[in-house]
Amino acid sequence: MSDNDIETLIVGGGIAGLACAVHLKENGRSIRLVERNDHLGGVIRTLCEDGYRIETGPNSLFLRSEDPLLDYIKKLGLEKESVQAGLTGKRRFILKGGKPVPLPASILEGITTPVLSLRGKLRVLKEPFVPSYEPDDPADPPEETVAQFVERRFGPEFLDWIIDPFVKGVYASSPEILSMGDTFPKLTDMEDRYGSIIRGALAMQWAPKPSPAPLTRSIFSFSEGMGRLPKAFGDFLGTDAGTNADVIGCTRTPNGFRTALLFEDETYYLHSRHVVLAGSATQASELLQEISPEAGGPLSEIPYAPIAVVSMGFARKNVSHPLDGFGLLVPTKERRKILGILFSSSLFPGRAPENQVLLTVFAGGMPNPKLAFTFDEELIDIVGREVESILGTKGKPDFLRIQRWEGAIPQYTLGHRSRIERIMDALPEGIHLAGSYLSGVSVSQSFTSGIDAAKKILSFAPRD
Ligand SMILES: Cc1cc2nc3c(=O)[nH]c(=O)nc-3n(C[C@H](O)[C@H](O)[C@H](O)COP(=O)(O)OP(=O)(O)OC[C@H]3O[C@@H](n4cnc5c(N)ncnc54)[C@H](O)[C@@H]3O)c2cc1C
């Protein structure tokens, strides 16, 4: 192999691309990862400014024992640097009638909560007796949205006050546009298996389980913040990962692919047998236009929600809410402009200077995409007024930082799974995909998509 001739080129140094690169390197394969930004991690980035430790993207991780990311966290020795969300981190608020109201965290709280009316609570209890969805029944839609599924099984109040704010908080979206089967496949499987989500949840609760592995079943980050994760993977990859290199084209060769990349205004070419496209679906689509328009077309149809992340620091005494929780989600019915607020300095230690607090406000998303691109001054004004009326902040924040993501979260809309199947069927041999639009949007699921791509490559014999 010549100097620029490698087995696998990975385009994109977000968590999905890093997972793929690390897994291949660990298995002795020759790789190169290229990232257009000046840092690895994609949307995962922690910045330290004015004594605040802020996250520009994800704030926390939630892992299950079967998640490959858990193994890598252990392998890289990051377990001891993890920080768990404190007890307050378990409490979440929703906005109701303009006031933060805690979401019920136990059955008893579920009975007494003011989030749902008595009628709404009784409707939830009726769920085990609701008939299952039958896709072949002409009376049922061919595929259900999250809103259709939740309203059918749990009633409209549960949709409006529990699921709608959750969908806004996690997917920056609306239950009316997401596919239930593709966004929450475990819940549709539960309905298929037990005929009811409540019955399924109870059966799983009572089923014998191994004791939970460390770092599972609770929300955590790292003392240095989420940026610790890409940093550790970058250290492992060393010179096999490069930044400031923008991949601008990819063509076929008799032995694989020739990829053009722009680095310091010069164009370079890399030859490889495999190419992993680990950017967004939109970015993958652009690179596939020449070699596989059949895959590139449906990739470009996957919509993304834009988000503005506004980090705000206040003196503790200037916020009247105790901030005793994870954060607050905003139901559409409340007619607010923001998606939600994280109480970042309550969640993990070391996020704000002493006697200060850090709030992270999310704005935009599918419900209000234009807000993500509003000029700074207007955005700060809107967000400031919302935070003041919801949490009782006084005066201007002492610290402010805005991060905008044009394509933050992929939307698993109706038809998502069949679109992905069409894309996979059309991919030329040697081209692989990884990213948050494939098997779930979380950091851990994006990581798994990179491992899955690496496993496909490992099924090919290594090249001499
Ligand atoms: C604001 C926000 C908050 C979130 N909060 C959470 C959370 O708390 N917990 C959680 O689990 N998940 C959260 N998520 C979701 C999760 O962080 C992402 O889905 C996941 O990190 C995406 O990883 P990725 O590798 O697929 O994509 P990205 O992080 O987007 O990485 C793709 C990379 O590819 C690079 N690239 C693309 N094209 C090229 C090219 N042609 N040449 C070179 N490089 C290229 C890009 O520059 C980018 O760095 C959040 C996401 C956002 C945006």
The ligand as a MOL file (V3000), in Angstrom:
LIG
                    3D

  0  0  0     0  0            999 V3000
M  V30 BEGIN CTAB
M  V30 COUNTS 53 58 0 0 0
M  V30 BEGIN ATOM
M  V30 1 C -27.9880 20.1470 21.3510 0
M  V30 2 C -27.9740 18.6410 21.4320 0
M  V30 3 C -28.1910 18.0200 22.6680 0
M  V30 4 C -28.1620 16.6340 22.7630 0
M  V30 5 N -28.3160 16.0350 24.0000 0
M  V30 6 C -28.1140 14.6960 24.1270 0
M  V30 7 C -27.9960 14.0980 25.4240 0
M  V30 8 O -28.0570 14.7760 26.4590 0
M  V30 9 N -27.7720 12.7530 25.4840 0
M  V30 10 C -27.6590 11.9740 24.3600 0
M  V30 11 O -27.4530 10.7520 24.4710 0
M  V30 12 N -27.7320 12.5260 23.1150 0
M  V30 13 C -27.9360 13.8570 22.9740 0
M  V30 14 N -27.9420 14.4400 21.7290 0
M  V30 15 C -27.8190 13.5860 20.5340 0
M  V30 16 C -26.3930 13.1090 20.2650 0
M  V30 17 O -25.4680 13.9750 20.8390 0
M  V30 18 C -26.1270 13.0380 18.7640 0
M  V30 19 O -27.1930 12.3880 18.0960 0
M  V30 20 C -24.8360 12.2770 18.4460 0
M  V30 21 O -23.7620 12.7900 19.2110 0
M  V30 22 C -24.5560 12.3670 16.9490 0
M  V30 23 O -23.2890 11.8090 16.6550 0
M  V30 24 P -22.8370 11.5820 15.1430 0
M  V30 25 O -21.4520 11.0830 15.1730 0
M  V30 26 O -23.8570 10.7380 14.4460 0
M  V30 27 O -22.9410 13.0100 14.4250 0
M  V30 28 P -22.1450 14.3700 14.6350 0
M  V30 29 O -21.8700 14.6090 16.0440 0
M  V30 30 O -22.9330 15.3850 13.8860 0
M  V30 31 O -20.7490 14.1330 13.9020 0
M  V30 32 C -20.6090 14.0830 12.5040 0
M  V30 33 C -19.2540 14.6730 12.1670 0
M  V30 34 O -18.9690 14.4430 10.7890 0
M  V30 35 C -18.2650 15.5690 10.3070 0
M  V30 36 N -18.3940 15.6050 8.8420 0
M  V30 37 C -19.5430 15.5740 8.1240 0
M  V30 38 N -19.2730 15.6360 6.8080 0
M  V30 39 C -17.9340 15.7010 6.6910 0
M  V30 40 C -17.0550 15.7960 5.5650 0
M  V30 41 N -17.5150 15.8360 4.3060 0
M  V30 42 N -15.7100 15.8360 5.7880 0
M  V30 43 C -15.2250 15.7810 7.0670 0
M  V30 44 N -16.0170 15.7120 8.1600 0
M  V30 45 C -17.3630 15.6660 7.9780 0
M  V30 46 C -18.9540 16.7350 10.9860 0
M  V30 47 O -18.1350 17.8960 10.9810 0
M  V30 48 C -19.1860 16.1720 12.3850 0
M  V30 49 O -18.1270 16.4880 13.2700 0
M  V30 50 C -27.9460 15.8400 21.5950 0
M  V30 51 C -27.7310 16.4560 20.3560 0
M  V30 52 C -27.7310 17.8420 20.2770 0
M  V30 53 C -27.4580 18.5010 18.9540 0
M  V30 END ATOM
M  V30 BEGIN BOND
M  V30 1 1 1 2
M  V30 2 1 2 3
M  V30 3 2 2 52
M  V30 4 2 3 4
M  V30 5 1 4 5
M  V30 6 1 4 50
M  V30 7 2 5 6
M  V30 8 1 6 7
M  V30 9 1 6 13
M  V30 10 2 7 8
M  V30 11 1 7 9
M  V30 12 1 9 10
M  V30 13 2 10 11
M  V30 14 1 10 12
M  V30 15 2 12 13
M  V30 16 1 13 14
M  V30 17 1 14 15
M  V30 18 1 14 50
M  V30 19 1 15 16
M  V30 20 1 16 17
M  V30 21 1 16 18
M  V30 22 1 18 19
M  V30 23 1 18 20
M  V30 24 1 20 21
M  V30 25 1 20 22
M  V30 26 1 22 23
M  V30 27 1 23 24
M  V30 28 2 24 25
M  V30 29 1 24 26
M  V30 30 1 24 27
M  V30 31 1 27 28
M  V30 32 2 28 29
M  V30 33 1 28 30
M  V30 34 1 28 31
M  V30 35 1 31 32
M  V30 36 1 32 33
M  V30 37 1 33 34
M  V30 38 1 33 48
M  V30 39 1 34 35
M  V30 40 1 35 36
M  V30 41 1 35 46
M  V30 42 1 36 37
M  V30 43 1 36 45
M  V30 44 2 37 38
M  V30 45 1 38 39
M  V30 46 1 39 40
M  V30 47 2 39 45
M  V30 48 1 40 41
M  V30 49 2 40 42
M  V30 50 1 42 43
M  V30 51 2 43 44
M  V30 52 1 44 45
M  V30 53 1 46 47
M  V30 54 1 46 48
M  V30 55 1 48 49
M  V30 56 2 50 51
M  V30 57 1 51 52
M  V30 58 1 52 53
M  V30 END BOND
M  V30 END CTAB
M  END
